[in-house]
């Protein structure tokens, strides 16, 4: 179920990242660079041909872990910032997918008929996960690239930025399927009856705002890190 995937990709990231944060002063930068770049490349390439949303988000999780790993020695606070933003955005996305009962890309094609605001919220959250400005997900990637450049790792910064395009591509696939296409059905009517929803969505608007519109608070986070 989606709830199990949500726990695996959010809650169970806290323990290894905390361990990485604690031992960061004794880590080897070359090993971190290799692990970080390999994770972002593997996460990007692995998610390109997937149609199951859980598998796509799993590969996305691998890629985000690469961003946290590569900056652990230079600025461990950015690792925690990236983890917090990633957990909030992924939690938001899983709650919305669970609300829509969507497990595959083609199951999102009729979502804009059922709930247009939910479709727009999924669009914003996916773009934020992809690191597109001016959304919240752009902030940790921007700060990490800035730290890499300031520490004379310009080549790695370029490679990490290029690998982020792979993730953005399969996010765009989901956005295209959910907002610009309609899955073929035998029903000629494009509109569906509105049924009362039994699932609660009270927390989703708040999480969507946090995971998408917090970029103006970047100076505060920079001062904290």
C-alpha positions as CSV (number, residue, x, y, z in Angstrom):
1,X,0.0,0.0,0.0
2,X,0.9,3.6,-0.4
3,X,1.2,4.1,3.3
4,X,4.0,1.6,3.6
5,X,5.9,3.3,0.8
6,X,5.4,6.6,2.5
7,X,6.9,5.2,5.7
8,X,9.9,3.6,3.9
9,X,10.7,6.8,2.0
10,X,10.2,9.3,4.9
11,X,10.5,8.0,8.4
12,X,13.2,5.4,7.7
13,X,15.4,8.1,6.1
14,X,15.9,9.8,9.5
15,X,18.1,7.2,11.2
16,X,20.7,6.8,8.4
17,X,20.8,10.5,7.8
18,X,21.3,11.2,11.5
19,X,24.2,8.7,11.6
20,X,25.7,10.3,8.5
21,X,25.4,13.7,10.2
22,X,27.1,12.5,13.3
23,X,30.1,10.9,11.6
24,X,30.4,13.6,8.9
25,X,33.7,15.1,10.2
26,X,35.5,11.8,9.8
27,X,34.3,11.0,6.3
28,X,36.4,10.9,3.1
29,X,35.3,13.6,0.6
30,X,36.3,11.5,-2.5
31,X,34.1,8.6,-1.3
32,X,31.2,10.9,-0.6
33,X,31.5,12.4,-4.1
34,X,31.5,8.9,-5.7
35,X,28.5,7.8,-3.6
36,X,26.6,11.0,-4.1
37,X,27.1,11.1,-7.9
38,X,26.3,7.4,-8.2
39,X,23.1,7.8,-6.2
40,X,21.9,10.7,-8.3
41,X,22.7,9.0,-11.6
42,X,21.2,5.7,-10.5
43,X,18.0,7.4,-9.2
44,X,17.7,9.4,-12.4
45,X,18.3,6.6,-14.9
46,X,16.3,4.0,-12.9
47,X,13.1,6.1,-12.8
48,X,13.0,6.9,-16.5
49,X,11.1,3.8,-17.7
50,X,8.9,3.3,-14.6
51,X,5.1,3.5,-14.7
52,X,4.4,2.7,-11.0
53,X,4.4,5.8,-8.9
54,X,5.9,4.0,-5.9
55,X,8.9,2.9,-8.0
56,X,9.3,6.4,-9.4
57,X,9.3,7.9,-5.9
58,X,11.7,5.1,-4.7
59,X,14.2,6.1,-7.4
60,X,13.6,9.7,-6.6
61,X,14.5,8.9,-3.0
62,X,17.8,7.4,-4.1
63,X,18.6,10.5,-6.1
64,X,17.8,12.8,-3.2
65,X,20.0,10.7,-0.9
66,X,22.8,11.4,-3.2
67,X,22.4,15.2,-2.7
68,X,22.4,14.7,1.0
69,X,25.5,12.5,0.9
70,X,27.7,14.7,-1.3
71,X,27.4,17.7,1.0
72,X,27.7,15.9,4.4
73,X,31.3,16.7,4.9
74,X,31.3,20.3,3.6
75,X,28.1,21.5,5.3
76,X,26.2,18.8,7.4
77,X,23.4,21.3,8.2
78,X,22.4,21.3,4.5
79,X,22.1,17.6,4.7
80,X,19.4,18.0,7.4
81,X,17.7,20.9,5.6
82,X,17.5,18.8,2.4
83,X,16.1,15.8,4.4
84,X,13.4,18.0,6.1
85,X,12.3,19.5,2.8
86,X,12.4,16.1,1.0
87,X,10.3,14.5,3.8
88,X,7.7,17.2,3.7
89,X,7.4,17.1,-0.1
90,X,7.3,13.3,-0.3
91,X,4.7,13.1,2.6
92,X,2.5,15.6,0.8
93,X,2.7,13.7,-2.5
94,X,2.0,10.4,-0.9
95,X,-1.0,11.8,1.0
96,X,-2.4,13.2,-2.3
97,X,-1.8,9.9,-4.2
98,X,-3.5,8.0,-1.4
99,X,-6.5,10.5,-1.5
100,X,-6.7,9.9,-5.3
101,X,-6.1,6.1,-4.9
102,X,-3.5,6.3,-7.6
103,X,-0.7,3.8,-7.9
104,X,0.2,4.1,-11.6
105,X,0.7,7.0,-14.0
106,X,-2.3,6.2,-16.1
107,X,-4.5,6.3,-13.0
108,X,-3.8,10.0,-12.7
109,X,-5.2,10.8,-16.1
110,X,-8.8,11.3,-14.9
111,X,-7.8,13.1,-11.7
112,X,-8.3,16.6,-13.1
113,X,-12.0,15.7,-13.6
114,X,-12.4,14.5,-10.0
115,X,-10.4,17.1,-8.2
116,X,-8.8,20.0,-10.1
117,X,-7.2,21.6,-7.0
118,X,-5.6,18.2,-6.1
119,X,-4.2,18.0,-9.6
120,X,-2.6,21.5,-9.3
121,X,-1.2,20.6,-5.8
122,X,0.4,17.4,-7.3
123,X,1.9,19.5,-10.1
124,X,3.4,22.0,-7.7
125,X,4.8,19.3,-5.4
126,X,6.4,17.4,-8.2
127,X,8.0,20.5,-9.6
128,X,9.3,21.3,-6.1
129,X,10.7,17.8,-5.7
130,X,12.4,18.3,-9.1
131,X,14.1,21.4,-7.7
132,X,12.5,24.0,-10.1
133,X,12.5,27.6,-9.0
134,X,10.7,29.4,-7.4
135,X,9.5,26.4,-5.4
136,X,10.8,25.2,-2.0
137,X,12.7,22.2,-3.5
138,X,15.0,24.6,-5.4
139,X,16.4,25.9,-2.1
140,X,18.5,22.9,-0.9
141,X,19.8,22.2,-4.4
142,X,20.8,25.8,-4.9
143,X,22.6,25.9,-1.5
144,X,24.4,22.6,-2.1
145,X,25.6,23.7,-5.6
146,X,26.7,27.0,-4.1
147,X,28.7,25.1,-1.4
148,X,30.3,22.8,-4.0
149,X,31.4,25.7,-6.2
150,X,32.8,27.7,-3.2
151,X,34.9,24.6,-2.3
152,X,36.4,24.3,-5.8
153,X,34.2,21.3,-6.8
154,X,32.8,23.0,-9.9
155,X,32.8,19.9,-12.0
156,X,30.8,17.9,-9.4
157,X,28.4,20.8,-9.2
158,X,27.8,20.7,-12.9
159,X,27.4,16.9,-12.9
160,X,24.9,17.1,-10.0
161,X,22.9,19.8,-11.7
162,X,22.8,17.7,-14.9
163,X,21.7,14.6,-13.0
164,X,18.8,16.6,-11.5
165,X,17.4,16.9,-15.0
166,X,16.8,13.2,-15.1
167,X,14.6,13.4,-12.1
168,X,12.8,16.4,-13.5
169,X,12.1,14.4,-16.7
170,X,10.1,11.6,-15.0
171,X,8.4,14.2,-12.8
172,X,7.3,15.9,-16.0
173,X,6.0,12.6,-17.3
174,X,3.7,12.4,-14.3
175,X,2.6,16.0,-14.7
176,X,1.9,15.5,-18.4
177,X,-0.2,12.4,-17.7
178,X,-2.2,14.0,-14.9
179,X,-2.8,17.4,-16.4
180,X,-2.6,17.2,-20.2
181,X,-3.9,13.8,-21.2
182,X,-6.9,11.6,-20.6
183,X,-6.7,7.8,-20.5
184,X,-8.9,6.1,-23.1
185,X,-12.2,4.9,-21.7
186,X,-15.4,3.4,-23.1
187,X,-17.4,6.3,-21.5
188,X,-17.8,9.2,-24.0
189,X,-18.5,11.7,-21.2
190,X,-15.4,13.4,-19.9
191,X,-17.1,14.6,-16.8
192,X,-17.7,12.3,-13.8
193,X,-20.1,12.4,-11.0
194,X,-18.9,14.1,-7.8
195,X,-19.1,11.7,-4.9
196,X,-18.6,12.8,-1.3
197,X,-15.1,12.2,-0.2
198,X,-14.5,10.0,2.9
199,X,-10.8,10.6,3.2
200,X,-9.6,13.6,5.2
201,X,-7.4,16.2,3.5
202,X,-7.1,18.7,6.3
203,X,-3.3,18.5,6.4
204,X,-2.7,18.4,2.7
205,X,-3.1,22.2,2.0
206,X,-0.7,23.1,4.7
207,X,1.9,20.6,3.6
208,X,1.5,21.7,0.0
209,X,2.2,25.4,0.9
210,X,5.3,24.4,2.9
211,X,6.7,22.1,0.2
212,X,6.1,24.6,-2.6
213,X,6.1,28.2,-1.4
214,X,8.9,28.5,1.2
215,X,11.7,29.8,-1.1
216,X,11.3,33.4,0.1
217,X,12.5,32.2,3.5
218,X,15.8,31.1,2.0
219,X,17.8,33.9,3.8
220,X,16.6,32.6,7.2
221,X,17.7,29.1,6.4
222,X,21.0,30.3,5.1
223,X,21.6,32.1,8.4
224,X,20.7,29.0,10.3
225,X,23.1,26.8,8.3
